[in-house]
Amino acid sequence: MADAVIKAHSVCIYSQLKACSSSEVAAMIEGVLRHDTEMDVDKQYVDTHGQSEVGFAFCHLLGFQLLPRLKNLKKQRLYRPHKGEPEQYANLQPLLTRPINWEIIAQQYDELIKLTTALRLGTADAEAILRRFTRSNVQHPTYKALCELGKALKTIFLCDYLRLESLRREIHEGLEVIENWNSANNFILYGKGGEFASNKLEDQEVLMLSLHLLQVSLVYVNTLMIQQVLAEPAWQGRLTAVDLRALSPLKWQHVNPYGTFTLNMQERLPLEQVARSPCAPLPKFRASLG
């Protein structure tokens, strides 16, 4: 599998190969920290499998928001900030569960900062750290603190998610960029059906880098074409700011991945010459990518 960081409305800037059994939360964190560009990531859009309570905690400590699109939203639970106070949230009583244990977060604060610093500096791998903090290690005090912090952050997110339609739209649009990128990969990698057929890591890395090169080239050419069209007097002033924001250079509807064969219908193929001389070379066809 490949996990990616996407620049809005354009192109993949980072991807990584990962095993199907590895953590999507760890891959998400690695992508934000190791994309090797000058872009500052302040929000990360993921689907349900790319989030967890531990993931919410680490994302907050690393300084960016985790914004998932959750399925089975009705099964999510909200946590109380303090004990009691039923009159404060009278309409939310059926959804509320126990209060957050702030004490264990304060007790394990130094450990949380130590792990976060190791992630940021790259001295520890996110997959290795998250593998330590699973339900099989539920008694670990640092794991408990991460879960408590994650529960508090997830509760805040759920309240905003239910309250703000603009936030739900933002998350949906961000994930649609990723789906568009995946569709482009399927189109470019047409010979393999959009799949990595080899189980060799080296072959997979070469294939992924080739996809990046093709996609960057496609986006670059499309950008030049869009700029050329918008520079024409007939189009100047016709597009509003909303129209311009909707433009994306990640388009492939005008591309023929199989190439274009140009035949001159005014000339005949030298079939008689081939018939007289079996060793004569075959006629040449000129092919060009369109």
C-alpha positions as a Markdown table, in Angstrom:
| # | Residue | x | y | z |
|---|---|---|---|---|
| 1 | Met | 0.0 | 0.0 | 0.0 |
| 2 | Ala | 1.0 | 3.6 | -0.5 |
| 3 | Asp | 0.2 | 6.5 | 1.8 |
| 4 | Ala | 0.4 | 10.1 | 0.6 |
| 5 | Val | 0.4 | 13.7 | 1.6 |
| 6 | Ile | -1.5 | 15.8 | -0.9 |
| 7 | Lys | -1.2 | 19.5 | -1.8 |
| 8 | Ala | -4.8 | 20.9 | -2.1 |
| 9 | His | -6.1 | 20.8 | -5.7 |
| 10 | Ser | -2.8 | 19.7 | -7.2 |
| 11 | Val | -0.4 | 16.8 | -6.7 |
| 12 | Cys | 1.2 | 14.3 | -4.4 |
| 13 | Ile | 4.2 | 15.7 | -2.6 |
| 14 | Tyr | 5.1 | 12.6 | -0.5 |
| 15 | Ser | 4.3 | 9.0 | -0.5 |
| 16 | Gln | 5.5 | 5.9 | 1.3 |
| 17 | Leu | 5.2 | 2.2 | 0.8 |
| 18 | Lys | 3.6 | 0.3 | 3.7 |
| 19 | Ala | 2.5 | -3.2 | 4.5 |
| 20 | Cys | -1.2 | -3.9 | 4.5 |
| 21 | Ser | -1.0 | -4.8 | 8.2 |
| 22 | Ser | 0.8 | -1.7 | 9.3 |
| 23 | Ser | -0.8 | 1.2 | 11.0 |
| 24 | Glu | -2.5 | 3.9 | 8.9 |
| 25 | Val | -2.2 | 6.3 | 11.8 |
| 26 | Ala | 1.6 | 5.8 | 11.9 |
| 27 | Ala | 1.8 | 6.3 | 8.1 |
| 28 | Met | -0.2 | 9.5 | 8.4 |
| 29 | Ile | 2.1 | 10.9 | 11.0 |
| 30 | Glu | 5.3 | 9.9 | 9.1 |
| 31 | Gly | 3.9 | 11.6 | 6.0 |
| 32 | Val | 3.3 | 14.9 | 7.8 |
| 33 | Leu | 6.7 | 14.9 | 9.4 |
| 34 | Arg | 8.9 | 13.6 | 6.5 |
| 35 | His | 7.4 | 15.2 | 3.3 |
| 36 | Asp | 10.7 | 17.1 | 2.8 |
| 37 | Thr | 9.1 | 20.3 | 1.5 |
| 38 | Glu | 8.8 | 23.8 | 2.8 |
| 39 | Met | 5.1 | 23.4 | 3.3 |
| 40 | Asp | 3.8 | 23.7 | 6.9 |
| 41 | Val | 1.1 | 21.1 | 7.5 |
| 42 | Asp | -1.5 | 22.4 | 9.9 |
| 43 | Lys | -4.4 | 20.0 | 9.0 |
| 44 | Gln | -4.5 | 16.4 | 8.0 |
| 45 | Tyr | -7.6 | 14.9 | 6.4 |
| 46 | Val | -8.1 | 11.1 | 6.9 |
| 47 | Asp | -10.8 | 8.5 | 6.7 |
| 48 | Thr | -12.0 | 6.4 | 9.6 |
| 49 | His | -9.0 | 4.1 | 9.5 |
| 50 | Gly | -6.5 | 6.9 | 9.6 |
| 51 | Gln | -7.5 | 8.1 | 13.1 |
| 52 | Ser | -7.5 | 6.8 | 16.6 |
| 53 | Glu | -7.4 | 8.3 | 20.1 |
| 54 | Val | -3.7 | 7.9 | 20.3 |
| 55 | Gly | -3.5 | 9.5 | 16.8 |
| 56 | Phe | -5.5 | 12.5 | 18.0 |
| 57 | Ala | -3.1 | 12.9 | 21.0 |
| 58 | Phe | 0.1 | 12.7 | 18.9 |
| 59 | Cys | -1.2 | 15.0 | 16.2 |
| 60 | His | -2.1 | 17.7 | 18.8 |
| 61 | Leu | 1.3 | 17.4 | 20.5 |
| 62 | Leu | 3.0 | 17.6 | 17.0 |
| 63 | Gly | 1.2 | 20.8 | 16.3 |
| 64 | Phe | -1.4 | 20.0 | 13.6 |
| 65 | Gln | -5.1 | 19.1 | 13.5 |
| 66 | Leu | -6.3 | 15.6 | 12.7 |
| 67 | Leu | -9.6 | 15.9 | 10.8 |
| 68 | Pro | -11.1 | 12.5 | 10.0 |
| 69 | Arg | -14.3 | 11.7 | 8.1 |
| 70 | Leu | -15.9 | 9.2 | 10.4 |
| 71 | Lys | -18.3 | 6.4 | 9.5 |
| 72 | Asn | -20.8 | 5.2 | 12.0 |
| 73 | Leu | -20.9 | 8.6 | 13.6 |
| 74 | Lys | -23.9 | 7.6 | 15.8 |
| 75 | Lys | -21.7 | 5.1 | 17.7 |
| 76 | Gln | -19.1 | 7.8 | 18.7 |
| 77 | Arg | -19.2 | 8.8 | 22.4 |
| 78 | Leu | -18.5 | 12.1 | 24.1 |
| 79 | Tyr | -16.5 | 12.4 | 27.3 |
| 80 | Arg | -17.3 | 14.8 | 30.1 |
| 81 | Pro | -14.7 | 17.4 | 31.1 |
| 82 | His | -15.4 | 17.0 | 34.8 |
| 83 | Lys | -17.5 | 14.8 | 37.1 |
| 84 | Gly | -21.1 | 15.6 | 37.6 |
| 85 | Glu | -22.6 | 18.9 | 36.2 |
| 86 | Pro | -25.5 | 17.2 | 34.5 |
| 87 | Glu | -27.3 | 20.6 | 34.2 |
| 88 | Gln | -24.4 | 21.9 | 32.0 |
| 89 | Tyr | -25.2 | 19.4 | 29.2 |
| 90 | Ala | -28.8 | 18.5 | 29.6 |
| 91 | Asn | -29.4 | 17.8 | 26.0 |
| 92 | Leu | -26.3 | 15.6 | 25.6 |
| 93 | Gln | -26.8 | 13.2 | 28.5 |
| 94 | Pro | -27.5 | 10.2 | 26.3 |
| 95 | Leu | -24.2 | 10.7 | 24.5 |
| 96 | Leu | -22.0 | 11.5 | 27.4 |
| 97 | Thr | -19.9 | 8.9 | 29.2 |
| 98 | Arg | -17.3 | 9.2 | 32.0 |
| 99 | Pro | -15.1 | 12.3 | 32.6 |
| 100 | Ile | -11.6 | 12.7 | 31.3 |
| 101 | Asn | -8.8 | 11.7 | 33.7 |
| 102 | Trp | -6.7 | 14.9 | 33.6 |
| 103 | Glu | -4.5 | 13.7 | 36.5 |
| 104 | Ile | -2.8 | 10.9 | 34.5 |
| 105 | Ile | -2.2 | 13.3 | 31.6 |
| 106 | Ala | -0.4 | 15.7 | 34.0 |
| 107 | Gln | 1.6 | 12.8 | 35.5 |
| 108 | Gln | 2.8 | 11.5 | 32.2 |
| 109 | Tyr | 3.3 | 14.9 | 30.5 |
| 110 | Asp | 7.1 | 14.5 | 30.4 |
| 111 | Glu | 6.8 | 11.1 | 28.8 |
| 112 | Leu | 4.4 | 12.4 | 26.2 |
| 113 | Ile | 6.7 | 15.3 | 25.3 |
| 114 | Lys | 9.7 | 12.8 | 25.1 |
| 115 | Leu | 7.9 | 10.6 | 22.6 |
| 116 | Thr | 6.7 | 13.5 | 20.6 |
| 117 | Thr | 10.2 | 14.9 | 20.4 |
| 118 | Ala | 11.5 | 11.6 | 19.2 |
| 119 | Leu | 8.9 | 11.5 | 16.5 |
| 120 | Arg | 9.7 | 15.0 | 15.3 |
| 121 | Leu | 13.5 | 14.5 | 15.3 |
| 122 | Gly | 13.2 | 11.1 | 13.6 |
| 123 | Thr | 15.0 | 9.2 | 16.3 |
| 124 | Ala | 12.0 | 6.9 | 16.6 |
| 125 | Asp | 9.7 | 5.5 | 14.0 |
| 126 | Ala | 6.0 | 6.2 | 14.3 |
| 127 | Glu | 5.1 | 2.6 | 13.6 |
| 128 | Ala | 7.4 | 1.3 | 16.4 |
| 129 | Ile | 6.0 | 3.8 | 18.9 |
| 130 | Leu | 2.4 | 3.2 | 18.1 |
| 131 | Arg | 3.0 | -0.6 | 18.2 |
| 132 | Arg | 3.9 | -0.1 | 21.9 |
| 133 | Phe | 0.6 | 1.6 | 22.6 |
| 134 | Thr | -2.2 | -0.8 | 21.6 |
| 135 | Arg | -5.0 | -2.4 | 23.5 |
| 136 | Ser | -2.7 | -5.3 | 24.5 |
| 137 | Asn | -0.7 | -2.8 | 26.5 |
| 138 | Val | -3.7 | -1.1 | 28.0 |
| 139 | Gln | -2.2 | -0.9 | 31.6 |
| 140 | His | 0.8 | 1.2 | 30.5 |
| 141 | Pro | 0.5 | 4.6 | 32.2 |
| 142 | Thr | 1.7 | 6.5 | 29.1 |
| 143 | Tyr | -0.8 | 4.7 | 27.0 |
| 144 | Lys | -3.5 | 5.6 | 29.4 |
| 145 | Ala | -2.4 | 9.3 | 29.3 |
| 146 | Leu | -2.4 | 9.3 | 25.4 |
| 147 | Cys | -5.9 | 7.8 | 25.4 |
| 148 | Glu | -7.2 | 10.3 | 27.8 |
| 149 | Leu | -5.8 | 13.2 | 25.9 |
| 150 | Gly | -7.0 | 11.7 | 22.6 |
| 151 | Lys | -10.5 | 11.2 | 24.1 |
| 152 | Ala | -10.6 | 14.9 | 25.1 |
| 153 | Leu | -9.4 | 16.1 | 21.7 |
| 154 | Lys | -11.8 | 13.8 | 19.8 |
| 155 | Thr | -14.7 | 15.0 | 21.9 |
| 156 | Ile | -13.9 | 18.6 | 20.9 |
| 157 | Phe | -13.6 | 17.5 | 17.3 |
| 158 | Leu | -16.9 | 15.7 | 17.3 |
| 159 | Cys | -18.7 | 18.7 | 18.7 |
| 160 | Asp | -17.3 | 20.9 | 16.0 |
| 161 | Tyr | -17.9 | 18.3 | 13.4 |
| 162 | Leu | -21.6 | 18.1 | 14.3 |
| 163 | Arg | -22.0 | 21.8 | 14.7 |
| 164 | Leu | -20.2 | 23.2 | 11.7 |
| 165 | Glu | -21.3 | 22.3 | 8.2 |
| 166 | Ser | -18.3 | 24.2 | 6.8 |
| 167 | Leu | -16.0 | 21.8 | 8.6 |
| 168 | Arg | -17.7 | 18.7 | 7.2 |
| 169 | Arg | -17.5 | 20.2 | 3.7 |
| 170 | Glu | -13.8 | 21.0 | 4.2 |
| 171 | Ile | -13.0 | 17.5 | 5.3 |
| 172 | His | -14.9 | 16.0 | 2.4 |
| 173 | Glu | -13.2 | 18.3 | -0.2 |
| 174 | Gly | -9.8 | 17.5 | 1.3 |
| 175 | Leu | -10.4 | 13.7 | 0.9 |
| 176 | Glu | -11.8 | 14.2 | -2.6 |
| 177 | Val | -8.4 | 15.5 | -3.6 |
| 178 | Ile | -6.9 | 12.3 | -2.4 |
| 179 | Glu | -9.5 | 10.3 | -4.4 |
| 180 | Asn | -8.7 | 12.3 | -7.4 |
| 181 | Trp | -5.0 | 11.6 | -7.0 |
| 182 | Asn | -5.7 | 7.9 | -6.7 |
| 183 | Ser | -7.9 | 8.0 | -9.9 |
| 184 | Ala | -5.0 | 9.7 | -11.7 |
| 185 | Asn | -2.7 | 6.9 | -10.6 |
| 186 | Asn | -5.1 | 4.3 | -12.0 |
| 187 | Phe | -5.2 | 6.1 | -15.3 |
| 188 | Ile | -1.4 | 6.5 | -15.6 |
| 189 | Leu | -0.7 | 3.0 | -14.4 |
| 190 | Tyr | -3.1 | 1.6 | -17.0 |
| 191 | Gly | -0.9 | -1.4 | -17.9 |
| 192 | Lys | -1.0 | -2.8 | -14.4 |
| 193 | Gly | -4.6 | -2.0 | -13.6 |
| 194 | Gly | -3.6 | 0.5 | -10.9 |
| 195 | Glu | -1.9 | -2.2 | -8.9 |
| 196 | Phe | 1.7 | -3.0 | -7.8 |
| 197 | Ala | 2.1 | -6.5 | -9.3 |
| 198 | Ser | 5.6 | -7.1 | -7.8 |
| 199 | Asn | 6.2 | -8.1 | -4.2 |
| 200 | Lys | 9.8 | -6.8 | -4.4 |
| 201 | Leu | 10.3 | -3.6 | -2.4 |
| 202 | Glu | 12.8 | -2.2 | -4.9 |
| 203 | Asp | 10.4 | -2.7 | -7.8 |
| 204 | Gln | 7.6 | -1.1 | -5.9 |
| 205 | Glu | 9.8 | 1.9 | -5.1 |
| 206 | Val | 10.8 | 2.3 | -8.7 |
| 207 | Leu | 7.2 | 2.1 | -9.8 |
| 208 | Met | 6.1 | 4.7 | -7.2 |
| 209 | Leu | 8.9 | 7.1 | -8.2 |
| 210 | Ser | 7.9 | 6.6 | -11.9 |
| 211 | Leu | 4.3 | 7.5 | -11.0 |
| 212 | His | 5.5 | 10.6 | -9.3 |
| 213 | Leu | 7.5 | 11.7 | -12.3 |
| 214 | Leu | 4.6 | 11.1 | -14.7 |
| 215 | Gln | 2.2 | 12.9 | -12.5 |
| 216 | Val | 4.5 | 15.9 | -11.9 |
| 217 | Ser | 5.1 | 16.1 | -15.6 |
| 218 | Leu | 1.3 | 16.0 | -16.3 |
| 219 | Val | 0.6 | 18.7 | -13.7 |
| 220 | Tyr | 3.4 | 20.9 | -15.1 |
| 221 | Val | 2.2 | 20.7 | -18.7 |
| 222 | Asn | -1.4 | 21.2 | -17.6 |
| 223 | Thr | -0.4 | 24.3 | -15.6 |
| 224 | Leu | 1.3 | 25.8 | -18.6 |
| 225 | Met | -1.7 | 25.1 | -20.8 |
| 226 | Ile | -4.1 | 26.6 | -18.3 |
| 227 | Gln | -1.9 | 29.7 | -18.0 |
| 228 | Gln | -1.8 | 30.0 | -21.8 |
| 229 | Val | -5.6 | 29.8 | -22.1 |
| 230 | Leu | -6.2 | 32.3 | -19.3 |
| 231 | Ala | -3.8 | 34.8 | -20.9 |
| 232 | Glu | -5.9 | 35.1 | -24.0 |
| 233 | Pro | -8.0 | 38.3 | -24.2 |
| 234 | Ala | -11.2 | 36.3 | -24.7 |
| 235 | Trp | -10.9 | 34.6 | -21.3 |
| 236 | Gln | -9.6 | 37.5 | -19.3 |
| 237 | Gly | -12.2 | 38.8 | -16.9 |
| 238 | Arg | -14.7 | 35.9 | -17.6 |
| 239 | Leu | -13.7 | 33.8 | -14.7 |
| 240 | Thr | -14.5 | 34.8 | -11.1 |
| 241 | Ala | -12.4 | 34.1 | -8.1 |
| 242 | Val | -14.6 | 31.1 | -7.3 |
| 243 | Asp | -14.0 | 29.8 | -10.8 |
| 244 | Leu | -10.3 | 30.2 | -10.5 |
| 245 | Arg | -10.3 | 28.4 | -7.2 |
| 246 | Ala | -12.0 | 25.4 | -8.8 |
| 247 | Leu | -9.2 | 25.0 | -11.5 |
| 248 | Ser | -6.9 | 22.1 | -10.9 |
| 249 | Pro | -3.9 | 21.0 | -13.0 |
| 250 | Leu | -4.5 | 17.4 | -12.1 |
| 251 | Lys | -6.5 | 16.5 | -15.2 |
| 252 | Trp | -6.0 | 13.7 | -17.6 |
| 253 | Gln | -9.2 | 13.7 | -19.7 |
| 254 | His | -7.3 | 15.1 | -22.7 |
| 255 | Val | -4.5 | 12.6 | -22.5 |
| 256 | Asn | -4.3 | 9.4 | -24.6 |
| 257 | Pro | -2.1 | 7.0 | -22.6 |
| 258 | Tyr | -1.8 | 4.6 | -25.6 |
| 259 | Gly | -0.3 | 7.2 | -27.9 |
| 260 | Thr | -1.4 | 8.5 | -31.3 |
| 261 | Phe | -0.7 | 6.7 | -34.5 |
| 262 | Thr | -0.6 | 9.0 | -37.6 |
| 263 | Leu | -1.2 | 7.3 | -40.9 |
| 264 | Asn | -0.8 | 8.9 | -44.3 |
| 265 | Met | -3.9 | 7.8 | -46.3 |
| 266 | Gln | -2.4 | 9.1 | -49.5 |
| 267 | Glu | 0.4 | 6.5 | -49.5 |
| 268 | Arg | 0.2 | 2.7 | -49.9 |
| 269 | Leu | 2.1 | 0.4 | -47.7 |
| 270 | Pro | 4.9 | -1.4 | -49.6 |
| 271 | Leu | 3.3 | -4.8 | -49.3 |
| 272 | Glu | 4.5 | -6.0 | -52.7 |
| 273 | Gln | 8.1 | -5.2 | -51.8 |
| 274 | Val | 7.8 | -7.2 | -48.6 |
| 275 | Ala | 6.3 | -10.1 | -50.5 |
| 276 | Arg | 9.2 | -10.1 | -53.0 |
| 277 | Ser | 11.9 | -9.8 | -50.4 |
| 278 | Pro | 11.1 | -11.7 | -47.1 |
| 279 | Cys | 14.1 | -10.1 | -45.5 |
| 280 | Ala | 13.0 | -6.5 | -46.2 |
| 281 | Pro | 12.3 | -4.4 | -43.1 |
| 282 | Leu | 8.8 | -3.9 | -42.1 |
| 283 | Pro | 7.2 | -0.5 | -42.7 |
| 284 | Lys | 7.6 | 2.0 | -39.9 |
| 285 | Phe | 4.8 | 3.7 | -38.0 |
| 286 | Arg | 5.3 | 7.1 | -36.3 |
| 287 | Ala | 3.8 | 7.2 | -32.9 |
| 288 | Ser | 3.5 | 10.3 | -30.6 |
| 289 | Leu | 2.1 | 10.7 | -27.2 |
| 290 | Gly | -1.0 | 12.8 | -27.1 |
